[in-house]
């Protein structure tokens, strides 16, 4: 089955999703690229909305990167939240003891 992609995703020599795969971009960076490339081309009325969506994905990616740098790559959850959750684990587990 061959589907033709919409014109706002096929303006150049390569489709946006092919570029995203070629560059091995993650979900957030890939979506930012997608919205940047289609801004003003899908519909002039959605240009500002598409730019805002791209910014949203980039802000989320930046926040994730900064939290990893702050807390170490092995913790995607800030230690304070993880510590609080673990401290309640024994109370939670006790409810299931019979």
Backbone torsions as a table, in degrees:
resi	resn	phi	psi	omega
1	UNK	NA	125.0	179.7
2	UNK	-114.9	120.1	176.4
3	UNK	-106.6	136.9	176.8
4	UNK	-85.0	126.9	179.5
5	UNK	-71.6	151.3	177.0
6	UNK	-60.6	152.2	-175.5
7	UNK	-62.1	-28.8	-178.7
8	UNK	-73.8	-6.0	174.3
9	UNK	-109.8	-1.2	-175.2
10	UNK	-128.8	35.2	-176.2
11	UNK	-72.5	-31.6	-175.2
12	UNK	-103.1	-159.2	-178.5
13	UNK	-79.2	-13.7	-178.6
14	UNK	-136.3	141.5	177.9
15	UNK	-70.6	149.8	-176.4
16	UNK	-58.1	-43.2	-177.7
17	UNK	-68.2	-29.0	174.7
18	UNK	-68.4	-39.8	176.5
19	UNK	-63.1	-44.4	180.0
20	UNK	-60.1	-44.3	177.1
21	UNK	-65.4	-44.3	-179.1
22	UNK	-59.0	-38.1	-178.8
23	UNK	-87.3	-2.1	179.0
24	UNK	54.8	46.0	-178.9
25	UNK	-82.3	145.1	177.1
26	UNK	-76.9	-179.5	-174.5
27	UNK	-57.1	-49.9	-174.7
28	UNK	-69.5	-43.2	178.9
29	UNK	-67.8	-38.7	178.1
30	UNK	-63.5	-42.7	178.4
31	UNK	-66.6	-37.1	176.7
32	UNK	-59.8	-46.1	177.8
33	UNK	-59.8	-44.6	-179.5
34	UNK	-57.7	-48.9	-177.8
35	UNK	-70.3	-35.0	176.8
36	UNK	-63.0	-45.2	-176.5
37	UNK	-69.0	-30.5	-177.7
38	UNK	-93.5	-9.5	-178.1
39	UNK	-56.9	120.7	179.6
40	UNK	84.6	-11.5	-179.5
41	UNK	-103.4	-31.0	176.1
42	UNK	-67.7	-49.4	176.5
43	UNK	-162.3	130.6	178.2
44	UNK	-55.5	-28.6	-178.0
45	UNK	-73.2	-15.8	-179.4
46	UNK	-107.6	9.0	-177.1
47	UNK	-58.5	-49.2	-178.6
48	UNK	-64.0	-42.4	178.6
49	UNK	-61.0	-42.2	179.0
50	UNK	-64.3	-40.5	177.6
51	UNK	-64.6	-41.2	177.8
52	UNK	-63.4	-38.5	177.9
53	UNK	-64.9	-41.7	178.0
54	UNK	-61.3	-43.6	178.5
55	UNK	-62.3	-41.8	178.9
56	UNK	-58.3	-47.3	179.6
57	UNK	-65.2	-38.6	178.8
58	UNK	-69.2	-38.5	176.6
59	UNK	-63.7	-39.5	178.2
60	UNK	-64.7	-43.3	179.1
61	UNK	-63.9	-43.1	179.4
62	UNK	-63.2	-43.1	177.9
63	UNK	-59.7	-43.1	179.4
64	UNK	-63.0	-45.9	-179.6
65	UNK	-62.5	-43.9	-178.6
66	UNK	-66.4	-36.8	178.8
67	UNK	-68.7	-35.0	177.4
68	UNK	-67.3	-38.5	179.2
69	UNK	-68.4	-34.9	-178.4
70	UNK	-74.0	-37.3	-172.5
71	UNK	-112.6	1.5	-179.1
72	UNK	91.9	148.3	-175.6
73	UNK	-64.1	-23.1	-176.7
74	UNK	-80.2	-10.9	-179.0
75	UNK	-119.2	107.7	175.1
76	UNK	-87.0	-12.9	176.5
77	UNK	-106.6	130.8	178.9
78	UNK	-54.1	140.8	-174.2
79	UNK	-57.4	-38.1	-178.9
80	UNK	-59.5	-41.8	178.7
81	UNK	-70.0	-41.2	179.5
82	UNK	-64.0	-43.4	-180.0
83	UNK	-60.4	-45.9	179.2
84	UNK	-61.7	-41.7	179.6
85	UNK	-64.6	-44.0	-179.4
86	UNK	-67.2	-33.2	-179.5
87	UNK	-67.5	-26.2	178.8
88	UNK	-89.9	-8.4	-174.8
89	UNK	-60.8	-41.4	-178.9
90	UNK	-64.9	-40.5	178.0
91	UNK	-62.1	-43.4	-179.5
92	UNK	-63.2	-45.0	-178.0
93	UNK	-66.7	-30.4	-178.9
94	UNK	-63.4	-27.6	179.8
95	UNK	-64.0	-21.5	-177.0
96	UNK	-98.2	-5.4	177.6
97	UNK	-69.1	138.5	179.3
98	UNK	-123.0	NA	NA
